[in-house]
C-alpha cells in the first residue's frame, strides 16, 4: 500500500495469535516476512473463547468475534503489537481504537469437500451426515442437496480447530465435512481434499482465504512496518465483500456469502471489481437470494461503495437488514 519501509521497529514486534496449528502457521508466516525485512519478532500464543466453547454453534454464542477478543485485549494492554487473523473471523466493525493495518495476498478462497469415501454430494449414502461450522455453508449445502432431492441428508454442526474437525471425520461422526481450502493448503493437507467447490457452486465467505493484521490505531510505527506486506488487490476485494455484511447490519455469523473477483486487475492503480453475494434463511425458509454488481475500484472507499450497493440489492430482493443473524 506504500513504499517499503527501511526503518526497523524497536523493540522487537510481538504477534498475538491463537494457538491452533493453523493460527500458528499464519503467525509464523507473518513473523518470517517481517524478519526478512530485518525486524525482530516474537509470538504470544493465546487461547480464545471461540477455541474454548465447542458444544454450541458460533451463531449461538456471539459469532466469530470470539476468536479475536482476547488478542485485542493483548494489543490494548501493550502485551502485543499486532494480531494475525483469518480475515473471515474478524468482525465487520472493529472496536474503537483498533484498525485493520494490513491485508495480505489471498490463498485459495474456495470451500473444500473432505470425505474418505464420498467424491461429492451426489455420492452420499442414504441418511448421510455432513458437518460444517458455518451458517453460510449450511444454507448453500441445503440448496444444493434440495436440487439433488436429498432431503434425507443431515447437515450437523462441526466445531473445533482444523485438526479436531478432521479427527471427527476420521472417527466416523460425519460422512463428509466442508472446510476452507486455504487452511488445508497452508498446512499441506491438500491430499484430504476430494473436491473444491467453484464459487458458482458454493459462494465463499467474505474475506475467506485472506490474512488480516490488526493493530491499535495510534501505533503508526507498527502500521509503517506492516505496509510492505499488504496486497492492494486483495485488500480492495475483501473490503467490498466485508462491506456487504456491514451494510446489512449483520455479523460474521449471518448466513451470507460475498465474493469479489477482478474483471480488470488494478495494475495501474484502479480496476474493475465484480462482487457476488448470496443470503439464505438459516432455517431454510424460501430460496437463496442472490445479487451482484461491478464497478471501477481505485480505493477502499470505492470498494465499500460497491459492497453497500450489492447489499442494498440483496435487501431489495428480500433479504432482511440484519440478516436474521441472531
C-alpha positions, 0 to 999 in steps of 0.5 A, a space after each residue: 500500500 506504500 513504499 517499503 519501509 527501511 526503518 526497523 521497529 524497536 523493540 522487537 514486534 510481538 504477534 498475538 495469535 491463537 494457538 491452533 496449528 493453523 493460527 500458528 502457521 499464519 503467525 509464523 508466516 507473518 513473523 518470517 516476512 517481517 524478519 526478512 525485512 530485518 525486524 525482530 519478532 516474537 509470538 504470544 500464543 493465546 487461547 480464545 473463547 471461540 477455541 474454548 466453547 465447542 458444544 454450541 454453534 458460533 451463531 449461538 454464542 456471539 459469532 466469530 468475534 470470539 476468536 479475536 477478543 482476547 488478542 485485542 485485549 493483548 494489543 490494548 494492554 501493550 502485551 502485543 503489537 499486532 494480531 494475525 487473523 483469518 480475515 473471515 473471523 474478524 468482525 465487520 466493525 472493529 472496536 474503537 481504537 483498533 484498525 485493520 493495518 494490513 491485508 495480505 495476498 489471498 490463498 485459495 478462497 474456495 470451500 473444500 469437500 473432505 470425505 474418505 469415501 464420498 467424491 461429492 454430494 451426489 455420492 452420499 449414502 442414504 441418511 448421510 451426515 455432513 458437518 460444517 461450522 458455518 451458517 453460510 455453508 449450511 444454507 448453500 449445502 441445503 440448496 444444493 442437496 434440495 436440487 439433488 432431492 436429498 432431503 434425507 441428508 443431515 447437515 450437523 454442526 462441526 466445531 473445533 480447530 482444523 485438526 479436531 474437525 478432521 479427527 471427527 471425520 476420521 472417527 466416523 461422526 460425519 460422512 463428509 465435512 466442508 472446510 476452507 481450502 486455504 487452511 488445508 493448503 497452508 498446512 499441506 493437507 491438500 491430499 484430504 481434499 476430494 473436491 473444491 467447490 467453484 464459487 458458482 457452486 458454493 459462494 465463499 465467505 467474505 474475506 475467506 482465504 485472506 490474512 488480516 493484521 490488526 493493530 491499535 490505531 495510534 501505533 503508526 510505527 507498527 502500521 509503517 512496518 506492516 505496509 510492505 506486506 499488504 496486497 492492494 488487490 486483495 485488500 480492495 476485494 475483501 473490503 467490498 465483500 466485508 462491506 456487504 455484511 456491514 451494510 446489512 447490519 449483520 455479523 460474521 455469523 449471518 448466513 451470507 456469502 460475498 465474493 469479489 473477483 477482478 474483471 480488470 486487475 488494478 495494475 495501474 492503480 484502479 480496476 474493475 471489481 465484480 462482487 457476488 453475494 448470496 443470503 439464505 434463511 438459516 432455517 431454510 425458509 424460501 430460496 437463496 437470494 442472490 445479487 451482484 454488481 461491478 464497478 471501477 475500484 481505485 480505493 477502499 472507499 470505492 470498494 465499500 461503495 460497491 459492497 453497500 450497493 450489492 447489499 442494498 440489492 440483496 435487501 431489495 430482493 428480500 433479504 432482511 437488514 440484519 440478516 436474521 443473524 441472531 
